[in-house]
Amino acid sequence: MTSFKMRLRNLFYAAMVSVAAAASVLTASPAPAQVPATTPATTPEPAPATAPAAAPESKPSPPAAAPATEEVVNPYGLDALWRQGDFVSKGTLIILVIMSVGSWYIGVLKLLEQAKLMKQAKESDAKFWKASSVKDGIAALHEDSAFRFVAEEGAFAAEHHEGTVIEQVDLNAWISMSIQRAIDTVNNRLQNGLAFLATVGSTAPFVGLFGTVWGIYHALTAIGIAGQASIDKVAGPVGESLIMTAFGLAVAVPAVLGYNWLVRRNKVAVELIRHFGGGVHMTLLGGSRRRDPRKGA
């Protein structure tokens, strides 16, 4: 048994030695040389590759434009009112515009007229009362001065009192009446145009109210035709009525304020003329003007 194991061990060792020897032989042998493949003479030469097509030149892109601001058109504004309104709406709007332009024109004109009259009052104090006589004082004033007009009427009444039927009237009363008529004439001229302001101030709200009623009528008509009270059917006519109301107030308020202010200034101007006429009256009667009535006692 032991000899059998010994033999088996020897055979195993011998097999291991032979395997190791074969492996060493295989690793030591050089690799076979690779024979280069010969190109046959009849092989055609490859055609030259065509050049790739040139890419089209890209044009530079234009600079980006600034984003355009979108204008929102108001379908219920003044422009829409004029384009969509009928002849009644347009006529009402034109009447309000005429009232507004007329009131502003008259207001500015009367303001300039009153400023001119105040300047003439200062001129009369500086020139008329420093003259040696009434005739010289009249000549010193400007030709279109209201104060010169009053003085001329008083002087004419004093010079043409005798030798006529007027002689039966007392000289004091005749001169006083002549000067008063001249003052009334100037006062009437100052009142010109104020009636228009008063009319505009009192009627413009009602004209705007008429436009309001007409716009509401259009709104009710649109509702009846559509059969429903949608906002797009009512917004236009209601906006038209509101615009008319606003226009009426915008015309009436400046007219009323301007009328009250101009009337007050007219009263001041007329008082200046009355005081001047009283001094001329006393001077023509032969008295001396001891004090200026506008400055008090």
C-alpha positions as CSV (number, residue, x, y, z in Angstrom):
1,M,0.0,0.0,0.0
2,T,2.8,2.3,0.8
3,S,4.6,1.5,-2.4
4,F,1.4,2.3,-4.4
5,K,1.2,5.7,-2.8
6,M,4.9,6.3,-3.6
7,R,4.3,5.5,-7.2
8,L,1.3,7.7,-7.5
9,R,3.2,10.6,-6.0
10,N,6.1,10.1,-8.4
11,L,3.8,10.1,-11.4
12,F,2.2,13.3,-10.1
13,Y,5.5,15.0,-9.8
14,A,6.6,13.8,-13.2
15,A,3.4,15.2,-14.8
16,M,3.9,18.5,-13.1
17,V,7.5,18.7,-14.3
18,S,6.5,18.0,-17.9
19,V,3.7,20.6,-17.9
20,A,6.1,23.2,-16.6
21,A,8.7,22.4,-19.3
22,A,6.1,22.7,-22.0
23,A,5.0,26.0,-20.8
24,S,8.5,27.4,-20.7
25,V,9.0,26.3,-24.3
26,L,5.9,28.0,-25.5
27,T,6.7,31.3,-23.9
28,A,10.3,31.3,-25.2
29,S,9.5,30.6,-28.9
30,P,9.3,33.9,-31.0
31,A,6.0,34.9,-32.7
32,P,5.7,34.2,-36.4
33,A,6.6,37.2,-38.6
34,Q,3.6,38.9,-40.3
35,V,4.1,39.0,-44.0
36,P,2.9,42.4,-45.4
37,A,0.1,42.1,-48.0
38,T,1.2,43.2,-51.5
39,T,-1.1,45.5,-53.4
40,P,-1.9,44.0,-56.8
41,A,-0.8,46.1,-59.7
42,T,-4.2,46.1,-61.3
43,T,-5.9,47.8,-58.3
44,P,-7.4,51.1,-59.5
45,E,-6.3,54.2,-57.7
46,P,-9.1,55.7,-55.6
47,A,-10.7,58.8,-57.1
48,P,-9.8,62.0,-55.4
49,A,-12.3,63.0,-52.8
50,T,-14.4,66.0,-53.9
51,A,-14.2,69.1,-51.7
52,P,-17.2,69.6,-49.5
53,A,-19.6,72.2,-50.7
54,A,-18.9,75.6,-49.2
55,A,-21.5,76.5,-46.7
56,P,-23.5,79.6,-47.7
57,E,-22.4,82.8,-46.0
58,S,-24.6,83.7,-43.1
59,K,-25.7,87.3,-43.3
60,P,-25.4,89.2,-40.0
61,S,-28.8,89.3,-38.3
62,P,-30.3,92.8,-38.0
63,P,-30.2,94.3,-34.5
64,A,-33.2,93.4,-32.5
65,A,-35.8,96.2,-32.7
66,A,-37.1,97.8,-29.5
67,P,-40.3,96.3,-28.3
68,A,-43.1,98.4,-29.6
69,T,-45.4,99.8,-27.0
70,E,-49.0,98.7,-27.6
71,E,-51.4,101.5,-27.6
72,V,-54.6,100.7,-25.9
73,V,-57.5,102.4,-27.6
74,N,-60.2,103.5,-25.2
75,P,-63.6,102.5,-26.8
76,Y,-65.4,104.6,-24.3
77,G,-63.5,107.9,-24.4
78,L,-64.1,111.3,-26.0
79,D,-62.9,110.1,-29.4
80,A,-65.3,107.2,-29.4
81,L,-68.1,109.6,-28.3
82,W,-67.4,111.8,-31.3
83,R,-67.1,108.9,-33.8
84,Q,-70.1,106.9,-32.5
85,G,-72.4,109.7,-31.3
86,D,-75.4,110.9,-33.3
87,F,-76.1,114.4,-34.3
88,V,-77.8,115.2,-30.9
89,S,-74.6,114.1,-28.9
90,K,-72.3,116.0,-31.3
91,G,-74.5,119.1,-31.2
92,T,-74.6,119.1,-27.4
93,L,-70.8,118.8,-27.3
94,I,-70.3,121.6,-29.7
95,I,-72.7,123.9,-27.7
96,L,-70.6,123.2,-24.5
97,V,-67.4,123.9,-26.4
98,I,-68.8,127.3,-27.7
99,M,-69.9,128.2,-24.2
100,S,-66.5,127.4,-22.7
101,V,-64.5,129.3,-25.3
102,G,-66.9,132.3,-25.1
103,S,-66.8,132.5,-21.3
104,W,-63.0,132.3,-21.2
105,Y,-62.7,134.9,-24.0
106,I,-65.0,137.4,-22.2
107,G,-63.4,136.7,-18.9
108,V,-59.9,137.5,-20.1
109,L,-61.1,140.5,-22.1
110,K,-63.0,142.0,-19.1
111,L,-60.0,141.5,-16.9
112,L,-57.7,143.4,-19.3
113,E,-60.4,146.2,-19.5
114,Q,-60.6,146.5,-15.8
115,A,-56.8,146.6,-15.4
116,K,-56.7,149.4,-18.0
117,L,-59.4,151.3,-16.0
118,M,-57.3,151.0,-12.8
119,K,-54.3,152.4,-14.7
120,Q,-56.4,155.3,-15.9
121,A,-57.5,156.0,-12.3
122,K,-53.9,156.4,-11.3
123,E,-53.3,158.6,-14.4
124,S,-56.1,161.0,-13.4
125,D,-54.7,161.4,-9.9
126,A,-51.3,162.1,-11.3
127,K,-52.3,164.5,-14.1
128,F,-55.8,165.9,-13.9
129,W,-55.7,167.3,-10.3
130,K,-52.3,168.9,-10.8
131,A,-53.5,170.9,-13.9
132,S,-54.2,174.6,-13.6
133,S,-57.8,174.3,-15.0
134,V,-60.3,171.7,-15.9
135,K,-59.6,172.2,-19.6
136,D,-55.9,171.6,-19.1
137,G,-56.6,168.6,-16.9
138,I,-58.8,167.1,-19.6
139,A,-56.1,167.6,-22.2
140,A,-53.6,165.9,-20.0
141,L,-55.6,162.6,-19.9
142,H,-55.5,160.0,-22.6
143,E,-58.1,160.2,-25.3
144,D,-59.8,156.9,-24.6
145,S,-59.8,157.4,-20.9
146,A,-63.1,156.9,-19.1
147,F,-62.1,159.6,-16.6
148,R,-61.6,162.1,-19.5
149,F,-65.0,161.2,-20.8
150,V,-66.6,162.1,-17.5
151,A,-64.7,165.3,-17.2
152,E,-65.6,166.4,-20.8
153,E,-69.3,165.7,-20.2
154,G,-69.2,167.8,-17.0
155,A,-67.3,170.7,-18.7
156,F,-69.6,170.7,-21.7
157,A,-72.7,170.9,-19.4
158,A,-71.2,173.9,-17.6
159,E,-70.3,175.7,-20.8
160,H,-73.6,175.2,-22.5
161,H,-76.0,175.9,-19.7
162,E,-76.9,179.5,-20.4
163,G,-78.9,180.8,-23.4
164,T,-81.0,177.6,-23.9
165,V,-84.0,175.9,-22.4
166,I,-81.6,174.1,-20.1
167,E,-81.0,177.4,-18.4
168,Q,-84.2,176.8,-16.5
169,V,-82.5,173.9,-14.7
170,D,-80.2,174.7,-11.8
171,L,-76.6,174.6,-12.8
172,N,-75.7,172.3,-9.9
173,A,-78.4,169.8,-10.9
174,W,-77.5,170.0,-14.6
175,I,-73.8,169.4,-14.1
176,S,-74.6,166.6,-11.6
177,M,-77.0,165.0,-14.0
178,S,-74.5,165.2,-16.9
179,I,-71.7,163.6,-14.9
180,Q,-74.0,160.9,-13.6
181,R,-75.1,160.0,-17.1
182,A,-71.5,159.8,-18.2
183,I,-70.7,157.5,-15.2
184,D,-73.7,155.3,-16.1
185,T,-72.5,155.0,-19.7
186,V,-69.1,153.8,-18.4
187,N,-70.8,151.4,-16.1
188,N,-72.9,149.9,-18.9
189,R,-69.7,149.4,-20.9
190,L,-68.1,147.6,-18.0
191,Q,-71.2,145.3,-17.7
192,N,-70.9,144.2,-21.4
193,G,-70.3,140.4,-21.6
194,L,-71.1,139.6,-18.0
195,A,-74.6,138.6,-19.0
196,F,-73.1,135.9,-21.2
197,L,-71.0,134.6,-18.2
198,A,-74.1,134.5,-16.1
199,T,-76.0,132.6,-18.8
200,V,-73.3,130.1,-19.2
201,G,-72.9,129.5,-15.5
202,S,-76.7,128.9,-15.1
203,T,-77.4,126.9,-18.2
204,A,-74.2,124.8,-18.9
205,P,-75.1,122.2,-16.2
206,F,-78.5,121.6,-17.7
207,V,-77.0,121.3,-21.2
208,G,-74.6,118.6,-19.8
209,L,-77.6,117.0,-18.1
210,F,-79.4,116.8,-21.4
211,G,-76.4,114.9,-22.8
212,T,-76.5,112.7,-19.8
213,V,-80.2,111.8,-20.3
214,W,-79.6,111.2,-24.0
215,G,-76.7,108.8,-23.2
216,I,-78.9,106.9,-20.7
217,Y,-81.6,106.6,-23.4
218,H,-79.0,105.0,-25.7
219,A,-78.0,102.6,-23.0
220,L,-81.6,101.5,-22.4
221,T,-82.1,101.1,-26.2
222,A,-79.0,98.9,-26.4
223,I,-80.3,96.8,-23.5
224,G,-83.6,96.4,-25.2
225,I,-82.1,95.4,-28.5
226,A,-79.6,92.9,-27.0
227,G,-82.1,91.5,-24.6
228,Q,-79.6,91.5,-21.8
229,A,-77.8,94.1,-19.7
230,S,-74.2,93.1,-20.5
231,I,-71.5,95.5,-19.7
232,D,-70.3,95.9,-23.3
233,K,-73.8,97.1,-24.3
234,V,-74.1,99.6,-21.5
235,A,-70.6,100.9,-21.0
236,G,-70.5,103.1,-24.2
237,P,-73.8,105.0,-23.7
238,V,-73.2,105.3,-19.9
239,G,-69.7,106.6,-20.6
240,E,-71.1,109.1,-23.0
241,S,-73.6,110.4,-20.4
242,L,-70.9,110.8,-17.8
243,I,-68.6,112.7,-20.2
244,M,-71.5,115.1,-20.9
245,T,-72.1,115.6,-17.2
246,A,-68.4,116.4,-16.6
247,F,-68.3,118.8,-19.6
248,G,-71.3,120.7,-18.3
249,L,-69.7,121.2,-14.9
250,A,-66.3,122.1,-16.4
251,V,-68.0,124.9,-18.4
252,A,-70.3,126.2,-15.7
253,V,-67.9,126.4,-12.7
254,P,-65.3,128.7,-14.3
255,A,-68.1,130.9,-15.7
256,V,-69.8,131.4,-12.3
257,L,-66.5,132.1,-10.5
258,G,-65.4,134.5,-13.2
259,Y,-68.7,136.3,-13.2
260,N,-68.7,136.9,-9.4
261,W,-65.0,138.1,-9.5
262,L,-65.5,140.4,-12.4
263,V,-68.7,141.9,-10.9
264,R,-66.8,142.7,-7.7
265,R,-64.0,144.4,-9.7
266,N,-66.5,146.4,-11.7
267,K,-68.0,147.8,-8.5
268,V,-64.6,149.0,-7.4
269,A,-63.9,150.6,-10.8
270,V,-67.3,152.4,-10.8
271,E,-66.6,153.7,-7.3
272,L,-63.3,155.2,-8.5
273,I,-65.2,156.9,-11.4
274,R,-67.9,158.2,-9.1
275,H,-65.3,159.8,-6.8
276,F,-63.6,161.4,-9.7
277,G,-66.9,162.7,-11.0
278,G,-67.8,164.2,-7.7
279,G,-64.5,166.1,-7.7
280,V,-65.1,167.4,-11.2
281,H,-68.5,168.5,-10.2
282,M,-67.2,170.6,-7.3
283,T,-64.5,172.0,-9.4
284,L,-66.8,173.1,-12.2
285,L,-69.1,174.8,-9.7
286,G,-66.2,176.9,-8.6
287,G,-65.4,175.0,-5.4
288,S,-62.0,173.6,-4.6
289,R,-61.4,169.9,-4.2
290,R,-60.1,169.8,-0.7
291,R,-59.7,166.0,-0.4
292,D,-59.6,162.9,-2.4
293,P,-62.9,161.0,-1.8
294,R,-61.2,157.7,-2.2
295,K,-58.8,158.4,0.6
296,G,-61.5,159.3,3.1
297,A,-61.8,162.4,5.3
